[in-house]
């Protein structure tokens, strides 16, 4: 089934004119050269080949983000598995995949993408800012890596334009930051 899905995605990409030959190798740093073509091992291809990301690929396509993830990057994607998407409340994914909710879906997916490359060898308990400008909390406890409490179940899937870490939950957007000072009346002096 994974081969059929990869073939279908490749056919879709070729038929829409998005597929081009790419450079053979890319440096493994965050200063990738701009490329106008799509690599056979870019983030979309690697996610497709991982075998547990068909729902993610469907969501990326519905959100209109294929071109971005075929782009030069580099990006680190904390990619929810198919099982992670299945944990969402009934009807949530179907609702997000509706064309009218394209922007909301893109926003949800943006929670999972960090500019630059973060491989597990570089991870520690830390924060990383996703492309939405929100902090993701990365923790390592007893060798288990979590991102906003989602467990990394497959790490370091290297692509020509980034790296993918499969996670076991969908990362919800963070609520707006709460400023404690905003609770004080305007005429109340600061302490």
Residue pairs with C-beta under 8 A, 6 or more apart in sequence:
2 48
2 49
2 51
5 48
5 54
5 57
6 45
6 48
6 49
9 44
9 48
9 57
10 19
12 61
13 19
13 38
13 44
13 66
13 70
18 38
18 66
18 67
18 70
19 38
20 36
20 37
20 38
21 37
22 35
22 37
22 38
22 39
22 40
22 42
22 160
23 33
23 35
23 37
23 39
23 160
26 32
26 33
26 39
26 160
26 161
28 117
28 158
29 117
30 74
30 115
30 116
30 117
32 72
32 73
32 74
32 161
33 72
34 72
35 71
35 72
35 161
38 44
38 70
39 45
39 70
39 159
39 160
39 161
41 159
41 160
42 69
42 70
42 159
42 160
42 161
43 69
43 70
43 73
43 75
43 77
43 159
43 161
43 162
43 164
44 57
44 60
44 66
44 69
44 70
45 159
46 157
46 158
46 159
46 164
47 53
47 56
47 57
47 60
47 77
47 79
47 157
47 164
48 54
48 57
50 79
50 154
50 157
50 164
50 166
52 81
52 82
52 83
52 154
52 166
53 79
53 81
53 82
53 166
54 82
55 80
55 82
55 85
55 86
55 93
56 79
56 80
56 81
56 82
56 85
58 97
59 85
59 93
59 96
59 97
59 105
59 108
59 109
60 66
60 69
60 109
62 96
62 97
62 99
62 102
62 105
63 102
63 105
63 106
63 109
64 102
64 106
65 106
65 109
69 75
69 77
69 161
70 161
71 161
72 161
73 159
73 161
73 162
74 115
74 116
74 117
74 161
74 162
74 163
75 113
75 114
75 115
75 116
75 117
75 131
75 161
75 162
76 113
76 114
76 115
76 116
76 117
76 118
76 128
76 162
76 163
76 164
76 165
77 112
77 113
77 114
77 162
77 163
77 164
77 165
78 112
78 113
78 114
78 136
78 147
78 150
78 152
78 165
78 167
78 171
79 112
79 164
79 165
79 166
79 167
80 112
80 150
80 166
80 167
80 168
80 169
80 170
80 171
81 153
81 154
81 166
81 167
81 168
83 168
84 150
84 167
84 168
84 169
84 170
85 93
85 170
87 169
87 170
88 170
95 101
96 104
96 105
96 108
97 105
107 132
107 173
108 170
108 172
108 173
110 130
110 131
110 132
111 130
111 132
111 134
111 136
111 171
111 172
111 173
111 174
112 130
112 167
112 171
113 130
113 131
114 128
114 129
114 130
114 131
114 136
115 129
115 131
117 162
117 163
118 128
118 138
118 163
119 155
119 156
119 158
119 163
120 145
120 152
120 155
120 156
120 165
123 138
123 140
123 145
124 138
124 140
125 138
125 139
125 140
126 138
127 135
127 136
127 137
127 138
128 135
128 136
128 138
129 135
129 136
130 136
132 173
134 173
134 174
135 174
136 147
136 148
136 171
137 147
137 148
138 145
138 146
138 147
139 145
139 146
140 146
144 151
144 152
145 151
145 152
145 155
145 165
146 152
147 165
147 167
147 171
148 171
149 169
150 167
150 168
150 169
150 170
150 171
151 167
151 168
151 169
152 165
152 166
152 167
153 166
153 167
153 168
154 165
154 166
155 165
155 166
156 163
156 165
157 163
157 164
157 165
157 166
181 190
184 190
